[in-house]
Amino acid sequence: MSVPSPHPELDDLATEMFRLFSRIEYALKAVGLLTKQDGPAEADWPSFADRINAHGLAGAPADVVAAVTFMLTEPPRKQAAEKGKLVWVTGDPGAQSQARLLAVYICRVRNNLFHGGKFAGHWFDPERSKALLEASILLLQHFVSIDGEVQAAFHGA
């Protein structure tokens, strides 16, 4: 049963986020950024973040710098259960490099979407959801653009 969405723009951003995230996960695995060399093929986001961190964000376009600032000052929360009730917690990922923190936060945005944390028939906090999606998409695009090997795999080369 299809019900018209009150926020089609958010629906489109979520679709874009899923597609982009999926393509990047494929690219990471294709270039050998795997959590294990044997067994299930899982993308190694921390290693990718280390590669991004090595490039640094110096000289990044203003919109990327703004997205970094937003994600670090207003990080996505994660859904948790407290005494059987769903709540949102900050879920401090610990002291890490800036790029690792951003990767954790981007994966958290994806997880919140995929596992139903942000949508229960309507978007929770639509303005914040939009900002998180836009920042995540922009940062993912930027990260791919500065890692030539991942960029080649992303584009199917």
N, C-alpha and C positions, 0 to 999 in steps of 0.2 A: 504494500500500500504506500503510495507516494504522497507526501504532504509537502506543499510548497514551503520552501525555506524562508524564514524571515531575514536571513542574512546570506544571500547568494554570493556576495563578494567573499565572505569568509569560507564558504564552501569551495569556491574556486581557489582561494589561497591554500586551503588544506589539501586539495588535489595536487596543486603545484608542489607543495612541500613533500607530499608522499612520493611523487614522481622523481623529484630532484634527489631526495634522500636515497631512494632505491637505486637510482643510477650511480650515485656516488658510492654506496655500499658495494655495488658490483665492481666499480672501478678500483676500490681499495683492495678487494679480494683478487682482482685480476692482476694487480701489480705485486701481489705477494704480501700485502699488509693484512696478515691473518693472526688471530689470537693464538692459534696452534698450527703447526705444520702438518699434523695428521689428525683426522677426525672431522667433526663438523666444520664447515667453512664459515667462519665468523669474522667480520671486518674488525680490524684493530684500530679503533678510533683514537686511542691514546698515542699510538705510533704516528698516525697521520697528523695529530695535533702537534707532536714533537717536530715533525717536518715543517709544519706551518710556522711554529714558533721560531724555528731556525731562520726562516725568511723574515720574520718580524712583521709588524704592521706599520712600520715607519713608511711614510709616503703613500699610505692607503688613501683612497678617495674619501672625501668628507662624509659621504653617506655610510661608508663602511665604518669609519671611526665613530659615527653617531650610533650605529647598530651595536658596536662593541660596547660603547658606554652604556647604552640602554640595557643590554643583556647582563652586564656586570653589576649595574646598580639596581635593576629590577628583575632579577633572575626568575625564571619559571619555577614554580613550586611543584612538588610532586604529591600525588594523592596517597594518603595513608589511612589506616584504620586505627581509631582510638576507642576502645571499649565497644567495638562493633559499629561505630559511626564513621562515615567517610569525612576526612578533614584534609586540608591542604597544609603542607609543611614545607619549610625552606629546604630542608635536607642538605645541609652543608656538605659539599663533596670533598672538603679538606683543602689544604694548601697545595696548589698546583700551579703550573704555568698558566699564563693568561689564555693561551690557545687550548690547553687541556680543559680549563674551566668552560670556555666557550663550546667546546665539543660536548662536554657533559650537558650543558644547558640546551644545546641544539637537540641532542638525543632525548632529553627530557621533554622538549616540545613535541617531538615526534611520538614519544611514548604516550604522552598525555592524549594525543589525538588517537593513536592506534588502539590504545587500551580503554578508550571511552571516558577518560577523565575530564574532557572538556565539553562533552556534548551528551545531553540527556533529553533529546527532543528539541532543545534550543541551545544556543551558544552561551556558555557562562562568560560573563564579563566581556562582551563582544569587542569593546575598544582595546582592552589589554590583549585579548586573543589575536586581534588583527596585528597589533604592534609586535607581538612575539613571533607570529608567523612571518611577517615582512622582514624582521631582523634576521630570523633564522635562514630564510631563503637568500637574502643578500649576503650573509656571511658564508653560506655554503658555496654560492657562486664565486665569491672572492677566493675562498680557499682552493677551489678547483683551479682557478685562473693562475694561482701562483705556484702550483706544483705541476710541472710539465708532464711528468710520468702519469700522474693520476688524470690530468686533463686529457692526455692522449687516450687512455683507456675509457674515460668518460665519453669521449666522442667516437669510440669504436675503432681507433687506429691501432 
